[in-house]
Amino acid sequence: TMEQCLYAVMLNSANECAYAVAEHVGGTVEHFVDMMNEKAAELGCTNTHFANPHGLFDENHYTTAHDMALIAKAAYQNETFRIITGTARYTIPPTNKHDEPTDLQNHNEMIHAFKTRGQYLYEYCVGGKTGYTTAANSTLVTYAEKDDMTLICVIMNAQSPAQWTDSIALYNYYFENFSLYNVAQ
């Protein structure tokens, strides 16, 4: 299903599912990528160009931390996205094509102890997406909520485990030093 494909993309970086979603939504992968670029521009992104639906290396595929934060902010407005990106594990049941259930685990170590035995779990993290290519190194976009404040953190070009430690350090700093105020009051 589309829902299962979205879980596979967001939790396991399933590139084949990203292609399937792109073809289903855009008619063709190329048209979907055009749609991605149009949406990025609509959101105010000025240094982003998508070349594929999955984020693997392409010379014409680039972005900035600022633009990723704009995209992340818009994505977080979608309730289904928030649910999927904050899920630790999801199981796709057996199908007529696959006899066994498919267990998906979120690769975001701030939400789910995927490979590191939980040393980077962060109690306020409510979602996010990991990324890695040889050219980009580790990237991470996360959301954290505490005391009615929701923050977005974007880490790019990190040598692992810095994507986790830097995110946690930034969140801790902001949660300890900033508060929300109603200026009208």
C-alpha positions in Angstrom: 0.0 0.0 0.0 1.0 3.6 -0.2 1.1 3.8 3.6 3.5 0.8 3.7 5.7 2.4 1.1 5.9 5.6 3.1 6.9 3.7 6.2 9.6 1.9 4.2 10.9 5.1 2.8 10.9 7.0 6.1 12.1 4.3 8.4 14.4 2.1 6.2 15.3 4.5 3.4 13.8 2.1 0.9 14.8 3.7 -2.4 12.8 1.2 -4.4 9.7 2.4 -2.5 10.7 6.0 -3.1 10.6 5.2 -6.9 7.2 3.5 -6.5 5.7 6.5 -4.6 7.1 8.9 -7.2 5.6 7.0 -10.1 2.3 6.6 -8.3 2.0 10.3 -7.3 3.7 11.9 -10.3 2.9 9.5 -13.1 6.7 9.3 -13.8 9.7 9.7 -11.6 10.8 12.7 -13.6 7.4 14.5 -13.1 7.5 13.8 -9.4 11.0 15.3 -9.1 9.7 18.4 -10.9 6.9 18.5 -8.4 9.5 18.2 -5.6 11.4 21.2 -7.0 8.2 23.2 -7.4 7.2 22.6 -3.8 10.7 23.5 -2.5 10.5 26.8 -4.4 7.0 27.4 -3.0 8.3 26.8 0.5 11.0 29.5 0.0 13.9 27.2 -0.7 16.6 29.1 -2.7 19.5 26.7 -2.8 17.8 23.3 -3.4 17.5 21.2 -6.5 16.2 17.7 -6.5 17.3 15.2 -9.1 15.7 12.0 -7.7 13.0 11.0 -5.2 15.4 9.2 -2.8 18.4 11.5 -2.1 21.2 9.3 -3.4 24.1 11.2 -5.1 23.5 13.1 -8.3 25.6 16.2 -9.3 22.3 18.0 -9.8 20.9 17.0 -6.4 21.7 19.5 -3.7 20.3 21.5 -0.7 21.2 23.5 2.3 20.5 23.2 6.0 18.2 26.2 5.8 16.2 24.8 3.0 16.0 21.4 4.7 14.6 23.2 7.8 11.9 24.9 5.6 11.0 21.5 4.0 11.0 19.8 7.4 8.7 22.5 8.9 6.2 22.1 6.1 6.3 18.3 6.4 5.7 18.4 10.1 2.4 20.1 9.5 1.1 16.8 8.1 -0.3 14.5 10.8 0.4 11.3 8.8 4.0 12.4 8.3 4.4 13.1 12.1 3.0 9.6 12.9 5.3 7.8 10.4 8.5 9.7 11.2 8.0 9.1 14.9 7.4 5.4 14.6 10.2 3.1 16.0 9.1 -0.1 14.3 6.5 -1.0 11.8 5.6 -4.4 10.3 4.3 -4.9 6.8 2.1 -8.1 6.9 2.6 -11.0 4.5 1.2 -10.4 1.0 0.5 -12.4 -2.1 4.0 -11.7 -3.2 5.9 -12.1 0.1 5.1 -14.9 2.5 6.8 -13.4 5.6 6.1 -10.2 7.4 8.6 -7.4 6.7 9.9 -5.7 9.9 10.9 -2.1 9.4 13.0 -0.4 12.0 13.6 3.4 12.2 17.2 4.1 11.6 16.9 7.3 13.7 18.9 6.4 16.8 17.3 9.3 18.7 14.0 7.5 18.4 14.9 3.8 18.2 18.0 1.9 19.3 18.7 0.6 15.8 22.5 -0.1 16.0 23.8 1.7 19.0 22.1 0.0 22.0 20.2 3.2 22.8 23.0 5.5 23.7 21.6 8.3 21.5 17.9 7.9 22.4 16.5 11.4 23.2 13.3 11.6 25.2 12.1 14.7 23.5 12.7 13.5 19.9 9.4 12.9 18.1 10.6 12.2 14.6 13.1 12.7 11.9 14.9 11.3 8.9 18.5 10.0 8.6 20.6 10.2 5.4 24.0 9.0 4.3 26.0 9.1 1.1 29.7 9.0 0.6 29.6 12.5 -0.7 27.3 14.0 1.9 28.4 11.9 4.9 25.8 11.5 7.6 22.8 13.9 7.6 20.0 14.1 10.0 16.8 16.1 10.3 14.9 15.7 13.6 12.0 17.2 15.5 11.9 17.5 19.3 9.1 18.7 21.6 9.3 20.0 25.1 7.2 22.4 27.1 5.0 23.2 24.1 8.0 24.1 22.0 8.8 22.2 18.9 12.3 22.5 17.4 13.8 21.3 14.1 17.5 20.4 13.9 19.3 19.9 10.7 22.8 18.3 10.7 24.7 17.9 7.5 28.1 16.5 6.5 28.7 14.8 9.9 31.1 12.0 10.7 29.0 9.5 12.7 28.1 9.6 15.5 28.2 13.5 15.4 24.8 13.6 13.7 23.4 12.2 17.0 25.6 14.0 19.5 25.4 17.4 17.8 21.6 17.2 17.5 21.3 16.3 21.2 23.7 19.1 22.2 21.7 21.7 20.1 18.4 20.6 21.5 19.6 20.6 25.1 21.0 24.1 24.6 17.8 25.5 23.2 15.5 23.8 25.7 17.7 25.0 28.6 18.1 28.6 27.3 14.9 29.5 25.4 11.2 29.7 26.3 8.1 30.5 24.5 6.3 33.8 25.5 3.1 35.4 24.3 4.3 38.9 23.6 0.7 40.2 23.5 0.4 39.4 27.3 
